[in-house]
Amino acid sequence: MIIYNICAGLSQSSSYGQISQLPEKLGVKIAFPFQYQQVPPGELPMFGSSTDNETTDCIIYADWNNNKEFQEVTPIGPGGQSDFSTWMYSYTQHDHLITNGINDLTAKMVCTIDNINFTKYTSIKVIGSTSEQVIANMSDIFSNY
């Protein structure tokens, strides 16, 4: 009964203010690689986009197979160092290489608005494969850059 009264008292005294800068939609997307794409094991770049821009207070992070601490990605949006509207990250031996089989790649967007953190996630799976065709396809993709 005491716990109920404390909770009831807290909920009655709560007030909710309007969050002034909340965009209509927060979003983060992985643009490359594609869902279930076969990729060679080893290093792999990941590119994406988000609803962030140079005036919002957002950061994008990446992880691998949900078992590593999130690492901050590199903002490459037109607004400079704080613009995560487009971003990139590279899976390397520094953090984690892509392995044979299924790899779960996640991007996490954290925005701080009026001292409140808002979080959005997106994940894809890629398949590490040592097939010569997969390796040749990836070489073709990156030779155009």
C-alpha positions in Angstrom: 0.0 0.0 0.0 2.9 2.4 0.8 4.4 1.8 -2.7 1.1 2.5 -4.4 0.7 5.8 -2.5 4.2 6.9 -3.4 3.7 6.0 -7.1 0.3 7.7 -7.2 1.7 10.8 -5.6 4.6 11.0 -8.1 2.3 10.6 -11.1 -0.1 13.3 -9.8 2.7 15.8 -9.4 4.3 15.1 -12.8 4.1 17.8 -15.5 5.0 17.4 -19.1 6.5 20.2 -21.1 6.6 20.4 -24.9 9.9 19.4 -26.4 10.8 22.4 -28.5 13.2 21.0 -31.2 12.0 17.5 -31.8 11.9 16.8 -35.5 8.8 15.1 -36.8 10.7 11.9 -37.4 14.1 10.7 -36.2 15.6 8.3 -38.6 18.8 6.5 -39.4 19.5 4.3 -42.4 22.3 2.0 -43.6 22.7 2.6 -47.4 25.6 0.3 -48.0 26.1 -2.6 -47.7 22.6 -4.0 -48.5 20.5 -6.3 -46.4 21.8 -9.9 -46.9 24.5 -8.8 -49.3 27.4 -11.3 -49.6 30.7 -9.6 -48.8 34.2 -10.9 -48.4 35.4 -11.4 -44.8 37.7 -8.7 -43.5 37.4 -5.0 -43.7 34.2 -3.5 -44.8 33.0 0.2 -45.1 29.4 1.0 -44.1 27.7 4.2 -45.4 24.4 5.6 -44.2 22.1 8.6 -43.8 20.0 10.1 -41.0 17.6 13.0 -40.2 20.5 14.8 -38.4 22.0 18.0 -39.7 24.6 20.6 -38.5 22.1 22.3 -36.1 20.7 19.2 -34.3 22.5 17.5 -31.5 22.7 13.9 -32.7 25.5 11.3 -33.0 25.5 8.0 -34.9 27.2 4.9 -33.6 27.9 1.5 -35.1 28.4 -2.0 -33.7 28.9 -5.6 -34.9 26.8 -8.6 -33.8 25.5 -6.8 -30.8 28.5 -7.8 -28.8 30.9 -4.8 -29.0 30.6 -1.4 -27.6 29.2 1.1 -30.1 31.8 3.1 -31.9 31.1 6.6 -33.2 30.9 6.8 -37.0 32.4 9.6 -39.1 30.0 12.4 -40.2 30.3 13.3 -43.9 27.3 15.5 -44.3 27.7 18.9 -46.0 27.4 20.7 -42.7 30.8 19.5 -41.5 32.0 17.8 -38.3 28.6 17.8 -36.6 26.4 16.8 -39.6 25.6 13.1 -39.5 23.0 13.5 -42.3 25.4 11.2 -44.2 28.0 9.2 -42.4 30.5 6.3 -42.8 32.1 3.7 -40.7 34.7 1.0 -41.4 34.8 -2.4 -39.8 38.5 -3.0 -39.4 40.8 -5.1 -37.2 40.8 -2.1 -34.8 37.2 -2.9 -33.9 35.9 -6.0 -35.6 36.4 -7.6 -39.0 33.5 -9.1 -41.0 33.6 -12.9 -40.5 32.4 -15.8 -42.6 28.7 -16.3 -42.2 26.0 -13.9 -41.0 27.2 -10.6 -39.5 24.7 -8.2 -37.9 25.6 -4.5 -38.5 23.7 -1.9 -36.4 23.6 1.9 -36.6 22.3 3.7 -33.5 21.3 7.4 -33.6 21.2 9.3 -30.3 19.8 12.8 -30.3 19.7 15.1 -27.2 16.9 17.6 -27.2 16.0 19.6 -24.2 18.3 17.4 -22.1 16.4 14.2 -23.1 18.0 11.5 -25.2 16.1 10.0 -28.1 17.4 6.8 -29.7 16.7 5.2 -33.0 18.3 1.9 -34.3 18.6 0.2 -37.6 20.3 -3.1 -38.4 21.1 -5.2 -41.4 22.7 -8.6 -41.9 25.5 -9.3 -44.4 26.9 -12.7 -45.3 30.7 -13.1 -45.2 31.7 -15.3 -48.1 35.1 -16.3 -49.6 33.5 -17.0 -53.0 35.7 -15.7 -55.8 32.6 -14.1 -57.4 31.7 -12.2 -54.2 35.3 -10.9 -54.0 35.3 -9.9 -57.7 31.9 -8.1 -57.3 33.2 -6.0 -54.3 36.3 -5.1 -56.3 34.1 -3.9 -59.1 32.0 -1.8 -56.7 35.0 0.0 -55.1 37.0 0.4 -58.4 34.4 3.1 -59.3 35.4 5.3 -56.3 
